[in-house]
Amino acid sequence: MKIRAAFYDLDGTLISGNVVTRYAFFARHDPSLARAAWKCSKLLLSLPFLIGLDFYSRRLFNEVFYREYRGLRKDWLEGMADRLFCAHIQPGVYPGAGPLLDADRDQGFRLVLVTGGLDFDIGPVARHFGFHHVISNRLVFRDGAATGELAPPIIAEREKQAAVLRLCREQDIDLKQSRAYSDSFSDLPMLEAVGFPAAVNADRRLRRLARRRGWPVLDLKQGQE
């Protein structure tokens, strides 16, 4: 018998934070005070550009944005992960996230996190929610320092769908009996890949499409609609 899975986006779906706010945490706590001030100022000034870039292409946003990690040490980033989770991620977990995950787990679904976030800061999140599998982006490191590049494949848009399909082949997961949840229209390929998609805390385009197709529309900030 094939396995059923529930595929979850993270940012905006289960938690209120995102890759920018997590980077801001690392920037603020950079061991060099001068570099921390410079990184935070640069990030603040670049926000309008990043918002526009994200709307245009999530994949391109990832390629450009993660260059900000250039030079940061791998051991330091990994060592900050639990602190990031406790101070920033856990307080932003939506009230409805845990109950939804618990319900899927109780019904026998294997829980899979599919996120454009980075593997080292997603680890504590995966453990907190009890995910069975994690699909995420990974930085390239050279001599222990980030190069500013992402290791392929870049998890965004259609590559999210492709990563889901690869995992299903590897784990003998039945896509037609599986579920997927996201807040973003950019995740439409992943949502369309499964038999039971749902829009969660959805942006306007995804909400409109979900209503038209009869998909469930959930609000994990409060409860179900």
N, C-alpha and C positions, 0 to 999 in steps of 0.2 A: 504494500500500500504506500502510495506516495505521501510525502510530508507536505503539510500546509504551513505557510509562513505569513507573517504580518510584517510588512516593510514600512519603517517609519523614517520620515525626514526628522530633523532635530530643531533647527532654528526657526522660531515662529510657529512650529507645530507642537513641540513638547515643552519648549522653554522660550523665554522672552529675549534672551541674548542672541548674539550672532557672531560671526567671525571677526567683525570689526571691533566689537566691544571686548572680545577676548584678547585680541591683539593689543587693545588699549591697556588692558590689565598688565600685560607683559611690558609694554612700553613704559608705563608709570613706575614699574618696579625694576627697571633696568639697573644693574649694579652701578653703572656710571650715571651720576646725577645730571651731568651736562648732556649726555646722550639721551637720557630719559626726557629731559625738557625739550630737546630738539625733536625727538620722535613724536611726542605728544603734540607739539605745535604743528609739525608737518601733517600729522593725521587730521587734526582739526581743520586745517586749511584745505585739505584734499577731499573732505567729505562730500561737497556738491558734485565733484567729478566722479567720485566712487558711486554715488547714488545713481547718477546718469548712466554710468558704465554697467552697473548691475541690471538696470532696466533694459539696456540694449542687449547684453549677453552675459549670462552668469559664468560661462566658461572663461570668457575674456576677462571678466572681473577677477576671477580666481588667479589667472595667470599674472595679472598686473598687481593685484593687492598683496599677494604673498611675497612679492619682492621686498616688502617692508621688513621681513624677517631676516634679511641678509645680514650675516655677521653674528647673529645670536647663537650662543653655544647650545648644543644638543643636551648636554648634561644639565645645564641650568634650566632650560625649558622643561625637561622631564621632571626635574626636581620641584618646579613650581606648579605642577599640574594639580596636585591635591589642594594646594592653597587657592588656586584659581577656582576649583570646584566649590569649595566651602564658602569663599568670599563672594563669588560672582554668579556661578551657574546654579547652585542649589537654591538660592533665594528666588531665582527666576523660573523655577519649575512651575508650570501651570497646574492648578488644582485638579483638573480632570485628567492629567496625563497618567498618573499612577493607576487610577481605576480602569482606564481604557487598556493599558498594558496588562494589568492583572486579569481582565476579562478575556483578552485574547490568549493569554497563557493558560488560563483555566479551561479554555475551549480546545486546547491542544495545538495552538499555533506556535511555531518557532519564531521568536522575535528577532528581527534584523534591523539594525540601525544603518541607514544609508544617508551619509552627510558629506557636504563639501568641507566640513571642518577638518582639523588636523588630528592625526592619530594620537599624538602625545597628550593633547588636552581633552580628547574624547574618552580616554580610558576610564577615568573615574565616573563619567556619565554612564558608560556602558555597564559598569559594575553596579551603580546605584539602581538602574532600571532593570538589571538582569537580562540584558540582551545576549542571545546565543551567538550571533555573528555581527561583525561591524565592518562596514564598507566606508572608507574615508580617504581623504587626501593625505599625502605624505610629502614632507619637505625633503629635498636633496641636501645632504651634508657632506662637506669635504674637510678633512682634518678636524672634525668635531664641530664645525661651524656651518650654519645654513648658507647656502649659495643664493637663495632667493628664488630658486626654481622648484617646481613640483615634479615629483616622480610620476611618470605616466602609469596608468591613465588618469587624466584629470576628471574627478568625479563632479559632473555638472551636466544638466540638460540630458541629451540622449546617452551620454556615457553613464549616467545613473541607471538608465534602463539596461544598457549593455552589461553593467556590473551585476545587476539583479539577475539577468538571464544567465550569466556565467555561474553565479552561485546556485541557481536552480538546477543547472546541469550537473554541477559537482555534488550537490546534496540530494538530488532526485526530488526536488520540490515541485509540486503541482501548481503552476501559475494560475490556472483557471479557478482553483479553489483557495487561492491566497488573497490577502488584503494588502492595501497600501494607503498611506496617509501622508498628506502634505498640505502646506498652507499656500504654496506658490504655483502660479501658472507655469513657471519654468520647469516644474517637475511633471508636467503633463505626460511625457513619454513613459515615466515610471508608473504613473497612475493607470495609464491605458494598457499596461502590460499585464495587469492582474485581473482576476474575475470580479473582485469586489473593492473598487477604489472609493475613497472618501476624502472630501475637502475639509480641512481642519483649520479654524481661524483664518479662513481663506481670503486672499486678496480679491479685488473686484472681478478681475477676469476669470479666475478660477471659480469663484462663487457663481458667477453667471453661467459658466459652462456646466457646473455641477447641477444647478437647478434644471437646466435644459435637458440634461441626460438622466436626471433622476437619481444622482448619486447622493448618499448621505452628506449632510453639511453639519459639522460638529463645531462646537465652541468649547475648547478645553479650558479656556479662561474662566468659564462659568459652569458649563454642562452641555448637554446636547440640545440642539434646536429641534 
